[in-house]
Amino acid sequence: MKNNQIEDINTKHHFNSGVYAREMHIPKGYVVEGHKHKFDHMSILASGKVRVIVDQKETTHIAPCVLNIKAGQVHQILALQDSDWFCVHASDETEMSTLESILIEEA
């Protein structure tokens, strides 16, 4: 199982009218490392199958599905199949370094 940073997995960024969506293609066996956000956000599993670990509780999801991740919850994604995942945030910011500091909570 490989641990990769989000930028290593074909990440695309989408911006539109106060909404930011991070699109990731997560190959089977890859893990999006645990992190937490300052605000609630919606995640969409568009294709594939993943195991999501939120505050040490594991659940398995098969696309298509929508998950709500609460602020401050440490979450991690393991791709059980090649998967397409979107994180959707409310933000007008489009500068990536600023956006990360707005959304990601320090450990």
Sequence and secondary structure as in RCSB ss.txt:
>XXXX:A:sequence
MKNNQIEDINTKHHFNSGVYAREMHIPKGYVVEGHKHKFDHMSILASGKVRVIVDQKETTHIAPCVLNIKAGQVH
QILALQDSDWFCVHASDETEMSTLESILIEEA
>XXXX:A:secstr
 EEE GGGS  EEEEETTEEEEEEEE TTEEEEEE BSS EEEEEEESEEEEEETTEEEEEESSEEEEE TT  E
EEEESSSEEEEEEEE     HHHHHHHHB   
